[in-house]
Amino acid sequence: MGSLQDRFGSARRPDRPVAHRRPTGIDDAAVNAAGKISAALEVVENARGMLYAFHRMSGEADLALQDGITALREAGHAELAAEIDEVLVGRDVVRDMWTFQIVEAYDEQYWQVFRAVDEAVRDALSDGARHVFEAEMKYQEQTGGSS
């Protein structure tokens, strides 16, 4: 079977340059701070994805509900089907909003602002380069050196 290195090769890549070099004059503290802002944005991106999943799943549930209401009618339970249709089909998921409105509000009021903040930090500290902190970490881990 061989050693792990024989099977998978080495993770070390000493000949690779840093993928995103920090601009001259930017210190470790600034790179670290920009990395933290970028990491926070990544969490927001995950939350946004979950919000879109919530939106899609709620829509799928509504369509499945409507199929169930049709099945109730066909099974001779028209009164129960009508009552469910009246109280649930087309209902706002939160006060005055469907899920598409929640997604739009999140995008406009939070996500776009967060992205603009991340961009402003990158522009100010890394000439717009993304993931400078991670690029330096990759370099250090793969070479054992410093950037």
C-alpha positions as CSV (number, residue, x, y, z in Angstrom):
1,M,0.0,0.0,0.0
2,G,2.9,2.4,0.6
3,S,3.3,5.5,2.7
4,L,0.8,8.3,2.6
5,Q,3.3,10.5,0.8
6,D,3.8,7.7,-1.8
7,R,0.1,7.4,-2.3
8,F,-0.9,11.0,-2.3
9,G,2.2,13.1,-2.9
10,S,3.5,16.0,-0.8
11,A,1.4,19.1,0.1
12,R,4.6,21.2,-0.1
13,R,5.0,23.4,-3.1
14,P,8.2,25.4,-2.3
15,D,8.5,26.8,-5.9
16,R,5.0,28.5,-5.9
17,P,4.9,32.3,-5.4
18,V,2.3,33.9,-3.1
19,A,-1.0,34.0,-5.1
20,H,-1.8,37.5,-3.9
21,R,1.1,39.7,-2.7
22,R,0.3,42.3,-0.1
23,P,1.1,45.9,-1.2
24,T,4.2,47.6,0.0
25,G,3.7,49.2,3.4
26,I,0.8,47.1,4.5
27,D,1.6,45.4,7.8
28,D,0.5,42.1,9.3
29,A,-2.2,43.8,11.4
30,A,-3.8,45.3,8.4
31,V,-3.7,42.0,6.4
32,N,-5.2,40.3,9.5
33,A,-7.9,42.9,9.8
34,A,-8.8,42.6,6.1
35,G,-8.8,38.8,6.5
36,K,-11.3,39.1,9.3
37,I,-13.6,41.4,7.2
38,S,-13.4,38.9,4.3
39,A,-14.2,36.0,6.6
40,A,-17.2,37.8,8.0
41,L,-18.4,38.4,4.4
42,E,-18.1,34.6,3.7
43,V,-20.4,33.9,6.7
44,V,-22.9,36.5,5.2
45,E,-22.6,34.7,1.9
46,N,-23.5,31.4,3.6
47,A,-26.4,33.0,5.4
48,R,-27.6,34.4,2.1
49,G,-27.4,31.0,0.5
50,M,-29.5,29.6,3.4
51,L,-32.0,32.4,2.9
52,Y,-32.3,31.5,-0.8
53,A,-32.8,27.8,0.2
54,F,-35.5,28.9,2.6
55,H,-37.1,30.9,-0.2
56,R,-37.0,27.9,-2.6
57,M,-38.2,25.4,0.1
58,S,-41.1,27.6,1.1
59,G,-42.2,27.9,-2.5
60,E,-41.9,24.1,-3.0
61,A,-43.9,23.5,0.2
62,D,-46.6,25.9,-1.1
63,L,-46.9,24.0,-4.4
64,A,-47.0,20.7,-2.6
65,L,-49.7,22.1,-0.3
66,Q,-51.8,23.0,-3.2
67,D,-51.4,19.5,-4.6
68,G,-52.6,18.2,-1.2
69,I,-55.6,20.5,-1.3
70,T,-56.5,19.3,-4.8
71,A,-56.1,15.7,-3.5
72,L,-58.4,16.5,-0.5
73,R,-61.1,17.9,-2.9
74,E,-60.8,14.8,-5.2
75,A,-61.1,12.6,-2.1
76,G,-64.4,14.2,-1.3
77,H,-63.2,16.6,1.4
78,A,-64.0,19.9,-0.4
79,E,-65.0,21.8,2.8
80,L,-61.7,21.0,4.5
81,A,-59.7,21.7,1.3
82,A,-61.5,25.1,1.0
83,E,-60.7,26.0,4.6
84,I,-57.0,25.1,4.2
85,D,-56.9,27.0,0.9
86,E,-58.4,30.1,2.7
87,V,-56.0,30.2,5.6
88,L,-52.7,29.0,4.0
89,V,-52.4,29.4,0.2
90,G,-50.9,32.7,-0.6
91,R,-50.2,33.5,3.1
92,D,-47.4,35.9,4.0
93,V,-44.5,34.0,5.7
94,V,-43.8,37.0,7.9
95,R,-45.9,40.1,8.3
96,D,-46.7,41.6,4.9
97,M,-43.9,39.6,3.1
98,W,-43.4,36.6,1.0
99,T,-40.0,34.9,0.9
100,F,-38.9,36.7,-2.3
101,Q,-39.4,40.0,-0.5
102,I,-37.3,38.8,2.5
103,V,-34.6,37.8,0.1
104,E,-34.8,41.2,-1.8
105,A,-34.7,43.1,1.5
106,Y,-31.7,41.2,2.8
107,D,-29.9,41.7,-0.5
108,E,-30.6,45.5,-0.6
109,Q,-30.3,46.4,3.1
110,Y,-27.5,44.1,4.2
111,W,-25.7,41.9,1.7
112,Q,-24.9,44.7,-0.8
113,V,-23.7,47.0,2.0
114,F,-21.5,44.2,3.4
115,R,-20.0,43.5,0.0
116,A,-19.3,47.2,-0.4
117,V,-17.6,47.3,3.0
118,D,-15.4,44.3,2.1
119,E,-14.5,46.0,-1.2
120,A,-13.6,49.2,0.5
121,V,-11.3,47.4,2.9
122,R,-9.6,45.5,0.0
123,D,-9.2,48.7,-1.9
124,A,-7.7,50.5,1.1
125,L,-5.4,47.7,2.3
126,S,-4.6,45.4,-0.6
127,D,-5.0,47.2,-3.9
128,G,-8.3,45.4,-4.3
129,A,-6.8,41.9,-4.1
130,R,-9.0,39.3,-2.4
131,H,-7.8,36.8,0.1
132,V,-4.3,38.2,0.7
133,F,-4.4,36.7,4.3
134,E,-5.3,33.3,2.9
135,A,-2.8,33.5,0.1
136,E,0.0,34.2,2.6
137,M,-1.2,31.3,4.8
138,K,-1.2,29.0,1.8
139,Y,2.4,30.1,0.9
140,Q,3.6,29.6,4.5
141,E,2.0,26.2,4.9
142,Q,3.2,24.9,1.5
143,T,6.8,26.3,1.8
144,G,7.3,26.6,5.5
145,G,8.5,30.1,4.9
146,S,7.2,33.6,5.2
147,S,5.8,35.7,2.4
